[in-house]
Amino acid sequence: MASPYLPDPEDVEDLLMTLEKAFEVRFVQSDADKVSTVGDLFEVLQAKMGTTSHRRQRCLSAVTFYRLKKAVAAATGIEVGPRTAISDVFPARALASRIKALGDQTGLRLPPVPYAADQSFLFLVGIASCLTAFYLGVTTTAGLVALLLGLGAFGVLRFAEFPRSMTQHDFGALARETAFFNYGRLARETGTLSNVDLWNALEFMIRKDGLFDGTFDRETRLV
């Protein structure tokens, strides 16, 4: 069932930018002029990617998983499976740096690690303190204290490791989402240019961006 309302144009523009990175394509104005529905967007991507209805040669999620598995084994000596919990391999306090290193090792764009609640709190403290300092004046005692508090909060954010977690709990889920984030590159490298894979990747990206509150299909309007 299609969404009963049209998404914000800025949200659609953000989605197109996300798709450009994931699919390694470039949208021009003539492409945008063709897009009124999700189906139109899919057809534009089909033309740019050169996908077909033929049976896919390789599973992109599996290709991605084995790349991640090899990198994890090289970095930690641990052999992981699709159901291996990420928290069993990477400690929560060093999760962000470990995932970044994993991306560097594989050359793939991995899903971002969400900020911890403590980080969000410190960021707000830093912003509020710095604004207070400039309002009061840094030459005043209260202003100087506020400035030091703000700089201290940002310093902790910069240098401290915070316990964090990912929405992808195991390496199978991480591989699946990583395959979507790198669809264009992986599809061309493996020759797996399938309409089914392309639709699955597009559907994932639309859901990730929260473009619609409910369900959507190819007839759902974007503009």
C-alpha positions, -999 to 999 in steps of 0.1 A, spaced: 0 0 0 14 34 -10 22 61 15 -7 87 18 16 117 16 45 131 -4 79 132 12 97 165 17 117 175 -14 148 179 7 145 144 20 142 131 -16 173 151 -25 192 135 5 181 101 -7 195 108 -42 228 117 -27 228 85 -6 221 65 -38 248 82 -57 274 70 -31 260 35 -27 254 28 -64 283 49 -77 262 68 -102 255 104 -109 220 119 -112 216 149 -135 186 171 -139 172 151 -168 172 120 -145 153 140 -118 127 151 -144 119 114 -151 113 106 -114 78 109 -100 75 75 -82 97 49 -66 93 28 -97 105 57 -119 136 59 -97 142 22 -100 140 24 -138 165 53 -138 189 32 -117 183 2 -139 194 22 -170 225 36 -152 236 3 -137 227 -19 -167 209 -45 -145 191 -75 -160 165 -100 -151 190 -129 -155 197 -151 -125 223 -134 -103 258 -149 -104 269 -143 -68 252 -132 -36 266 -98 -28 259 -103 9 280 -135 9 308 -118 -10 308 -90 15 307 -114 45 338 -133 33 357 -100 29 347 -89 64 355 -124 78 390 -123 63 397 -88 76 385 -97 111 406 -129 112 437 -109 101 431 -82 128 420 -104 157 428 -140 149 391 -148 154 371 -168 128 336 -154 127 304 -168 112 273 -150 100 257 -154 134 287 -144 154 278 -114 176 298 -83 169 300 -76 206 318 -110 211 346 -98 189 349 -60 193 346 -45 228 319 -19 231 344 8 243 365 4 211 337 -5 187 338 27 166 376 25 160 374 -12 152 346 -8 127 366 21 111 397 -1 109 376 -29 94 363 -5 67 399 6 59 410 -30 57 383 -41 33 380 -8 14 342 -9 20 318 17 34 304 2 66 272 13 83 280 41 109 283 33 146 256 53 164 268 77 191 264 67 227 240 86 249 270 100 269 285 114 238 253 132 228 250 146 264 286 159 263 281 174 229 251 194 242 271 204 273 300 216 251 277 236 228 257 252 256 288 261 276 306 277 247 275 297 238 271 308 275 308 318 275 304 341 245 272 355 259 288 363 292 321 373 278 353 352 282 368 380 303 344 374 331 349 347 357 316 329 348 323 332 311 358 317 315 345 288 336 318 281 310 344 282 282 367 258 301 337 235 307 328 235 270 364 229 259 367 201 285 335 184 271 348 186 236 382 173 247 366 142 263 346 137 231 377 139 210 400 116 229 378 92 250 363 59 238 327 54 248 309 21 250 288 18 219 267 -7 200 254 -13 165 219 -19 152 234 -48 133 240 -74 161 259 -100 141 283 -102 112 257 -116 89 235 -85 93 266 -63 91 276 -79 58 241 -75 44 239 -38 51 275 -33 40 266 -49 7 238 -24 2 261 5 11 286 -6 -15 261 -20 -41 275 -3 -71 311 -13 -66 304 -49 -56 279 -54 -84 304 -43 -110 333 -62 -95 313 -95 -94 292 -90 -125 261 -94 -104 239 -68 -120 205 -82 -111 172 -63 -110 162 -82 -78 194 -71 -60 190 -36 -72 154 -34 -60 164 -48 -26 192 -23 -23 169 6 -32 143 -5 -8 168 -7 20 181 28 13 146 42 12 138 26 46 171 36 60 165 73 51 130 71 67 114 86 36 80 70 43 64 62 77 45 32 63 49 7 35 56 17 -1 58 1 -35 68 11 -71 36 33 -75 44 53 -43 49 90 -53 81 108 -45 71 142 -60 
